[in-house]
Amino acid sequence: MEDAREFKKEQWIVFQDIRRCFDSVSCTENGMLSRGLRRVKVPESFVRFCENIGGTKLNKVITDFGLTDAYHPGRGLDQGGVECPLMWRVA
């Protein structure tokens, strides 16, 4: 920014709202993540591994009254996982 100001250059600033980005990734067979992993030439065994994890995941919600029944989220990466930012970028 200082360089653009000092030398009168054009500058562009971009802000991205990536709220809920991890929730938007489909991890099922032939979903967004699988297609992205294949696009960057990840071994097929790892693609299938990710599909199996995404397809069998169950969530429960902690409430004031205890845990809810388990449900299948359908899509989304686990937030807080060290691999999730990379997986989101690939997808």
LUMLOPA-717245 format. One record per residue: residue in three letters; x, z, y of N, C-alpha, C, O in turn; chain. Coordinates in steps of 0.001 Angstrom, whole numbers. Layout:
<atoms>
@code->Ala; nu->X; nw->Z; nv->Y; cau->X; caw->Z; cav->Y; cu->X; cw->Z; cv->Y; ou->X; ow->Z; ov->Y; unit->A
...
</atoms>
This chain:
<atoms>
@code->Met; nu->826; nw->0; nv->-1177; cau->0; caw->0; cav->0; cu->878; cw->0; cv->1251; ou->590; ow->-686; ov->2232; unit->A
@code->Glu; nu->1947; nw->780; nv->1191; cau->2838; caw->821; cav->2352; cu->3489; cw->-533; cv->2582; ou->3639; ow->-973; ov->3722; unit->A
@code->Asp; nu->3881; nw->-1200; nv->1481; cau->4505; caw->-2513; cav->1583; cu->3533; cw->-3515; cv->2208; ou->3925; ow->-4302; ov->3069; unit->A
@code->Ala; nu->2280; nw->-3490; nv->1784; cau->1281; caw->-4407; cav->2326; cu->1049; cw->-4147; cv->3807; ou->901; ow->-5081; ov->4594; unit->A
@code->Arg; nu->1019; nw->-2904; nv->4170; cau->808; caw->-2569; cav->5571; cu->2018; cw->-2981; cv->6415; ou->1862; ow->-3573; ov->7483; unit->A
@code->Glu; nu->3202; nw->-2669; nv->5942; cau->4417; caw->-2950; cav->6701; cu->4657; cw->-4448; cv->6876; ou->5063; ow->-4893; ov->7950; unit->A
@code->Phe; nu->4409; nw->-5221; nv->5824; cau->4698; caw->-6654; cav->5880; cu->3448; cw->-7505; cv->6064; ou->3487; ow->-8720; ov->5872; unit->A
@code->Lys; nu->2338; nw->-6866; nv->6437; cau->1078; caw->-7562; cav->6723; cu->629; cw->-8432; cv->5546; ou->205; ow->-9574; ov->5727; unit->A
@code->Lys; nu->728; nw->-7874; nv->4349; cau->312; caw->-8587; cav->3146; cu->-1114; cw->-8195; cv->2785; ou->-1573; ow->-7095; ov->3091; unit->A
@code->Glu; nu->-1799; nw->-9118; nv->2129; cau->-3135; caw->-8830; cav->1617; cu->-3007; cw->-7844; cv->454; ou->-2076; ow->-7943; ov->-345; unit->A
@code->Gln; nu->-3934; nw->-6901; nv->362; cau->-3916; caw->-5964; cav->-760; cu->-5316; cw->-5809; cv->-1325; ou->-6314; ow->-5907; ov->-611; unit->A
@code->Trp; nu->-5361; nw->-5570; nv->-2597; cau->-6625; caw->-5391; cav->-3298; cu->-6620; cw->-4021; cv->-3966; ou->-5623; ow->-3618; ov->-4566; unit->A
@code->Ile; nu->-7715; nw->-3324; nv->-3861; cau->-7863; caw->-2023; cav->-4512; cu->-9126; cw->-2084; cv->-5363; ou->-10184; ow->-2497; ov->-4889; unit->A
@code->Val; nu->-9006; nw->-1674; nv->-6610; cau->-10126; caw->-1726; cav->-7538; cu->-10366; cw->-336; cv->-8112; ou->-9428; ow->350; ov->-8519; unit->A
@code->Phe; nu->-11611; nw->66; nv->-8140; cau->-12012; caw->1308; cav->-8788; cu->-12955; cw->945; cv->-9927; ou->-13863; ow->133; ov->-9749; unit->A
@code->Gln; nu->-12747; nw->1535; nv->-11078; cau->-13619; caw->1292; cav->-12220; cu->-14350; cw->2569; cv->-12584; ou->-13746; ow->3635; ov->-12708; unit->A
@code->Asp; nu->-15637; nw->2450; nv->-12752; cau->-16425; caw->3570; cav->-13244; cu->-16538; cw->3397; cv->-14753; ou->-17329; ow->2582; ov->-15228; unit->A
@code->Ile; nu->-15755; nw->4154; nv->-15503; cau->-15769; caw->4005; cav->-16952; cu->-16458; cw->5192; cv->-17626; ou->-16148; ow->5547; ov->-18763; unit->A
@code->Arg; nu->-17375; nw->5779; nv->-16915; cau->-18164; caw->6864; cav->-17487; cu->-18902; cw->6340; cv->-18719; ou->-19423; ow->5225; ov->-18712; unit->A
@code->Arg; nu->-18939; nw->7117; nv->-19725; cau->-19576; caw->6786; cav->-20998; cu->-18912; cw->5619; cv->-21724; ou->-19521; ow->5007; ov->-22601; unit->A
@code->Cys; nu->-17671; nw->5310; nv->-21364; cau->-17003; caw->4177; cav->-22014; cu->-16834; cw->4419; cv->-23505; ou->-17000; ow->3489; ov->-24294; unit->A
@code->Phe; nu->-16509; nw->5639; nv->-23915; cau->-16311; caw->5913; cav->-25338; cu->-17628; cw->5839; cv->-26106; ou->-17635; ow->5533; ov->-27298; unit->A
@code->Asp; nu->-18739; nw->6117; nv->-25430; cau->-20049; caw->6064; cav->-26079; cu->-20504; cw->4637; cv->-26350; ou->-21397; ow->4418; ov->-27168; unit->A
@code->Ser; nu->-19906; nw->3673; nv->-25677; cau->-20388; caw->2294; cav->-25762; cu->-19758; cw->1487; cv->-26886; ou->-20177; ow->354; ov->-27124; unit->A
@code->Val; nu->-18770; nw->2028; nv->-27582; cau->-18033; caw->1263; cav->-28594; cu->-18736; cw->1358; cv->-29948; ou->-18966; ow->2452; ov->-30462; unit->A
@code->Ser; nu->-19071; nw->213; nv->-30512; cau->-19678; caw->156; cav->-31837; cu->-18579; cw->198; cv->-32888; ou->-17694; ow->-657; ov->-32903; unit->A
@code->Cys; nu->-18636; nw->1196; nv->-33768; cau->-17588; caw->1397; cav->-34780; cu->-18032; cw->969; cv->-36168; ou->-17323; ow->1223; ov->-37142; unit->A
@code->Thr; nu->-19178; nw->332; nv->-36283; cau->-19685; caw->-65; cav->-37589; cu->-19027; cw->-1356; cv->-38060; ou->-18250; ow->-1972; ov->-37331; unit->A
@code->Glu; nu->-19344; nw->-1754; nv->-39282; cau->-18783; caw->-2984; cav->-39837; cu->-19129; cw->-4164; cv->-38930; ou->-20290; ow->-4354; ov->-38567; unit->A
@code->Asn; nu->-18141; nw->-4937; nv->-38575; cau->-18258; caw->-6084; cav->-37666; cu->-18716; cw->-5688; cv->-36268; ou->-19220; ow->-6526; ov->-35521; unit->A
@code->Gly; nu->-18546; nw->-4425; nv->-35910; cau->-18872; caw->-3971; cav->-34564; cu->-17756; cw->-4314; cv->-33588; ou->-16784; ow->-4982; ov->-33941; unit->A
@code->Met; nu->-17909; nw->-3853; nv->-32381; cau->-16970; caw->-4153; cav->-31304; cu->-15542; cw->-3728; cv->-31650; ou->-14597; ow->-4479; ov->-31413; unit->A
@code->Leu; nu->-15384; nw->-2536; nv->-32206; cau->-14045; caw->-2045; cav->-32528; cu->-13400; cw->-2896; cv->-33621; ou->-12226; ow->-3252; ov->-33517; unit->A
@code->Ser; nu->-14154; nw->-3222; nv->-34657; cau->-13609; caw->-4041; cav->-35748; cu->-13148; cw->-5400; cv->-35240; ou->-12061; ow->-5862; ov->-35590; unit->A
@code->Arg; nu->-13959; nw->-6030; nv->-34428; cau->-13577; caw->-7344; cav->-33876; cu->-12339; cw->-7230; cv->-33006; ou->-11475; ow->-8106; ov->-33049; unit->A
@code->Gly; nu->-12235; nw->-6171; nv->-32220; cau->-11063; caw->-5974; cav->-31369; cu->-9797; cw->-5736; cv->-32174; ou->-8738; ow->-6273; ov->-31849; unit->A
@code->Leu; nu->-9907; nw->-4929; nv->-33228; cau->-8742; caw->-4664; cav->-34075; cu->-8270; cw->-5939; cv->-34769; ou->-7068; ow->-6184; ov->-34880; unit->A
@code->Arg; nu->-9220; nw->-6747; nv->-35233; cau->-8836; caw->-8024; cav->-35862; cu->-8198; cw->-8966; cv->-34843; ou->-7266; ow->-9700; ov->-35172; unit->A
@code->Arg; nu->-8690; nw->-8947; nv->-33629; cau->-8154; caw->-9822; cav->-32578; cu->-6681; cw->-9536; cv->-32304; ou->-5909; ow->-10455; ov->-32030; unit->A
@code->Val; nu->-6286; nw->-8253; nv->-32376; cau->-4881; caw->-7901; cav->-32121; cu->-4078; cw->-7822; cv->-33422; ou->-2982; ow->-7263; ov->-33456; unit->A
@code->Lys; nu->-4645; nw->-8393; nv->-34492; cau->-3935; caw->-8577; cav->-35769; cu->-3560; cw->-7267; cv->-36471; ou->-2488; ow->-7165; ov->-37068; unit->A
@code->Val; nu->-4444; nw->-6270; nv->-36396; cau->-4249; caw->-5023; cav->-37138; cu->-4544; cw->-5319; cv->-38614; ou->-5458; ow->-6092; ov->-38900; unit->A
@code->Pro; nu->-3809; nw->-4734; nv->-39550; cau->-4078; caw->-4978; cav->-40974; cu->-5537; cw->-4678; cv->-41344; ou->-6127; ow->-3710; ov->-40865; unit->A
@code->Glu; nu->-6092; nw->-5520; nv->-42195; cau->-7499; caw->-5400; cav->-42588; cu->-7806; cw->-4039; cv->-43223; ou->-8913; ow->-3524; ov->-43071; unit->A
@code->Ser; nu->-6845; nw->-3462; nv->-43925; cau->-7081; caw->-2148; cav->-44539; cu->-7343; cw->-1085; cv->-43469; ou->-8158; ow->-187; ov->-43679; unit->A
@code->Phe; nu->-6659; nw->-1178; nv->-42328; cau->-6889; caw->-217; cav->-41248; cu->-8233; cw->-477; cv->-40564; ou->-8918; ow->464; ov->-40164; unit->A
@code->Val; nu->-8606; nw->-1745; nv->-40430; cau->-9919; caw->-2078; cav->-39855; cu->-11016; cw->-1464; cv->-40715; ou->-11939; ow->-838; ov->-40193; unit->A
@code->Arg; nu->-10921; nw->-1638; nv->-42033; cau->-11925; caw->-1065; cav->-42942; cu->-11924; cw->463; cv->-42885; ou->-12980; ow->1091; ov->-42967; unit->A
@code->Phe; nu->-10738; nw->1058; nv->-42745; cau->-10629; caw->2512; cav->-42604; cu->-11414; cw->2981; cv->-41374; ou->-12177; ow->3943; ov->-41457; unit->A
@code->Cys; nu->-11230; nw->2310; nv->-40247; cau->-11944; caw->2681; cav->-39011; cu->-13445; cw->2474; cv->-39161; ou->-14235; ow->3277; ov->-38665; unit->A
@code->Glu; nu->-13845; nw->1395; nv->-39846; cau->-15271; caw->1152; cav->-40080; cu->-15879; cw->2265; cv->-40931; ou->-16993; ow->2718; ov->-40666; unit->A
@code->Asn; nu->-15142; nw->2702; nv->-41955; cau->-15649; caw->3770; cav->-42823; cu->-15796; cw->5080; cv->-42073; ou->-16775; ow->5800; ov->-42271; unit->A
@code->Ile; nu->-14849; nw->5394; nv->-41226; cau->-14947; caw->6625; cav->-40431; cu->-16135; cw->6535; cv->-39479; ou->-16923; ow->7475; ov->-39372; unit->A
@code->Gly; nu->-16262; nw->5404; nv->-38787; cau->-17355; caw->5236; cav->-37831; cu->-18714; cw->5185; cv->-38489; ou->-19697; ow->5657; ov->-37918; unit->A
@code->Gly; nu->-18786; nw->4617; nv->-39681; cau->-20065; caw->4462; cav->-40358; cu->-20576; cw->5710; cv->-41039; ou->-21769; ow->5807; ov->-41327; unit->A
@code->Thr; nu->-19705; nw->6670; nv->-41304; cau->-20120; caw->7880; cav->-42024; cu->-20159; cw->9122; cv->-41142; ou->-20424; ow->10222; ov->-41625; unit->A
@code->Lys; nu->-19899; nw->8948; nv->-39864; cau->-19825; caw->10096; cav->-38953; cu->-21206; cw->10713; cv->-38728; ou->-22195; ow->10000; ov->-38552; unit->A
@code->Leu; nu->-21259; nw->12034; nv->-38735; cau->-22480; caw->12771; cav->-38412; cu->-22188; cw->13737; cv->-37272; ou->-21107; ow->14324; ov->-37207; unit->A
@code->Asn; nu->-23138; nw->13897; nv->-36390; cau->-23009; caw->14830; cav->-35265; cu->-24055; cw->15928; cv->-35371; ou->-25127; ow->15738; ov->-35944; unit->A
@code->Lys; nu->-23719; nw->17078; nv->-34808; cau->-24666; caw->18176; cav->-34617; cu->-24474; cw->18672; cv->-33198; ou->-23379; ow->18568; ov->-32644; unit->A
@code->Val; nu->-25521; nw->19207; nv->-32610; cau->-25463; caw->19710; cav->-31241; cu->-25622; cw->21225; cv->-31265; ou->-26504; ow->21754; ov->-31942; unit->A
@code->Ile; nu->-24764; nw->21921; nv->-30521; cau->-24865; caw->23375; cav->-30403; cu->-25853; cw->23692; cv->-29283; ou->-25668; ow->23253; ov->-28147; unit->A
@code->Thr; nu->-26889; nw->24446; nv->-29596; cau->-27871; caw->24857; cav->-28595; cu->-27937; cw->26384; cv->-28565; ou->-27279; ow->27055; ov->-29360; unit->A
@code->Asp; nu->-28720; nw->26916; nv->-27662; cau->-28925; caw->28365; cav->-27603; cu->-29591; cw->28893; cv->-28875; ou->-29513; ow->30085; ov->-29172; unit->A
@code->Phe; nu->-30243; nw->28004; nv->-29621; cau->-30980; caw->28403; cav->-30815; cu->-30224; cw->28086; cv->-32099; ou->-30768; ow->28241; ov->-33192; unit->A
@code->Gly; nu->-28991; nw->27651; nv->-31979; cau->-28188; caw->27305; cav->-33159; cu->-27885; cw->25818; cv->-33200; ou->-28060; ow->25105; ov->-32212; unit->A
@code->Leu; nu->-27432; nw->25368; nv->-34349; cau->-27095; caw->23955; cav->-34525; cu->-28337; cw->23128; cv->-34827; ou->-29246; ow->23582; ov->-35523; unit->A
@code->Thr; nu->-28364; nw->21918; nv->-34300; cau->-29441; caw->20995; cav->-34642; cu->-29148; cw->20379; cv->-36002; ou->-28058; ow->20554; ov->-36546; unit->A
@code->Asp; nu->-30107; nw->19670; nv->-36541; cau->-29873; caw->18913; cav->-37763; cu->-28857; cw->17815; cv->-37475; ou->-28748; ow->17335; ov->-36347; unit->A
@code->Ala; nu->-28122; nw->17428; nv->-38496; cau->-27121; caw->16366; cav->-38348; cu->-27821; cw->15025; cv->-38122; ou->-28897; ow->14774; ov->-38664; unit->A
@code->Tyr; nu->-27201; nw->14183; nv->-37324; cau->-27719; caw->12830; cav->-37091; cu->-26546; cw->11861; cv->-37013; ou->-25421; ow->12248; ov->-36696; unit->A
@code->His; nu->-26824; nw->10617; nv->-37301; cau->-25817; caw->9564; cav->-37245; cu->-25861; cw->8969; cv->-35834; ou->-26887; ow->8414; ov->-35442; unit->A
@code->Pro; nu->-24763; nw->9073; nv->-35058; cau->-24791; caw->8614; cav->-33671; cu->-24928; cw->7105; cv->-33513; ou->-25353; ow->6645; ov->-32453; unit->A
@code->Gly; nu->-24587; nw->6330; nv->-34516; cau->-24755; caw->4887; cav->-34419; cu->-23594; cw->4167; cv->-33768; ou->-23189; ow->3101; ov->-34231; unit->A
@code->Arg; nu->-23063; nw->4721; nv->-32722; cau->-21895; caw->4118; cav->-32073; cu->-21178; cw->5183; cv->-31267; ou->-21698; ow->6279; ov->-31055; unit->A
@code->Gly; nu->-19976; nw->4847; nv->-30820; cau->-19208; caw->5762; cav->-29989; cu->-17947; cw->6256; cv->-30668; ou->-17904; ow->6438; ov->-31885; unit->A
@code->Leu; nu->-16927; nw->6468; nv->-29864; cau->-15668; caw->7042; cav->-30321; cu->-15691; cw->8537; cv->-30043; ou->-16319; ow->8989; ov->-29086; unit->A
@code->Asp; nu->-15006; nw->9298; nv->-30880; cau->-14928; caw->10742; cav->-30655; cu->-14128; cw->11014; cv->-29387; ou->-12978; ow->10590; ov->-29272; unit->A
@code->Gln; nu->-14722; nw->11704; nv->-28458; cau->-14019; caw->12016; cav->-27222; cu->-13051; cw->13156; cv->-27478; ou->-13388; ow->14136; ov->-28142; unit->A
@code->Gly; nu->-11857; nw->13020; nv->-26950; cau->-10831; caw->14022; cav->-27151; cu->-9848; cw->13641; cv->-28239; ou->-8792; ow->14261; ov->-28367; unit->A
@code->Gly; nu->-10183; nw->12630; nv->-29022; cau->-9245; caw->12157; cav->-30037; cu->-8084; cw->11431; cv->-29375; ou->-8283; ow->10667; ov->-28431; unit->A
@code->Val; nu->-6875; nw->11668; nv->-29865; cau->-5699; caw->11068; cav->-29225; cu->-5703; cw->9550; cv->-29345; ou->-5101; ow->8865; ov->-28519; unit->A
@code->Glu; nu->-6375; nw->9016; nv->-30362; cau->-6395; caw->7568; cav->-30563; cu->-7497; cw->6874; cv->-29762; ou->-7482; ow->5649; ov->-29637; unit->A
@code->Cys; nu->-8442; nw->7625; nv->-29222; cau->-9625; caw->7032; cav->-28598; cu->-9340; cw->6148; cv->-27385; ou->-9924; ow->5068; ov->-27294; unit->A
@code->Pro; nu->-8476; nw->6544; nv->-26451; cau->-8208; caw->5621; cav->-25333; cu->-7652; cw->4273; cv->-25804; ou->-8009; ow->3230; ov->-25257; unit->A
@code->Leu; nu->-6784; nw->4294; nv->-26809; cau->-6243; caw->3041; cav->-27339; cu->-7337; cw->2237; cv->-28037; ou->-7434; ow->1025; ov->-27845; unit->A
@code->Met; nu->-8152; nw->2899; nv->-28837; cau->-9239; caw->2203; cav->-29531; cu->-10226; cw->1606; cv->-28538; ou->-10707; ow->490; ov->-28735; unit->A
@code->Trp; nu->-10531; nw->2340; nv->-27473; cau->-11438; caw->1812; cav->-26452; cu->-10828; cw->578; cv->-25801; ou->-11527; ow->-407; ov->-25561; unit->A
@code->Arg; nu->-9549; nw->622; nv->-25519; cau->-8869; caw->-510; cav->-24884; cu->-8863; cw->-1732; cv->-25794; ou->-9056; ow->-2856; ov->-25330; unit->A
@code->Val; nu->-8644; nw->-1516; nv->-27085; cau->-8646; caw->-2621; cav->-28047; cu->-10041; cw->-3232; cv->-28155; ou->-10191; ow->-4452; ov->-28216; unit->A
@code->Ala; nu->-11057; nw->-2371; nv->-28178; cau->-12433; caw->-2861; cav->-28321; cu->-12830; cw->-3631; cv->-27088; ou->-13952; ow->-4129; ov->-27006; unit->A
</atoms>
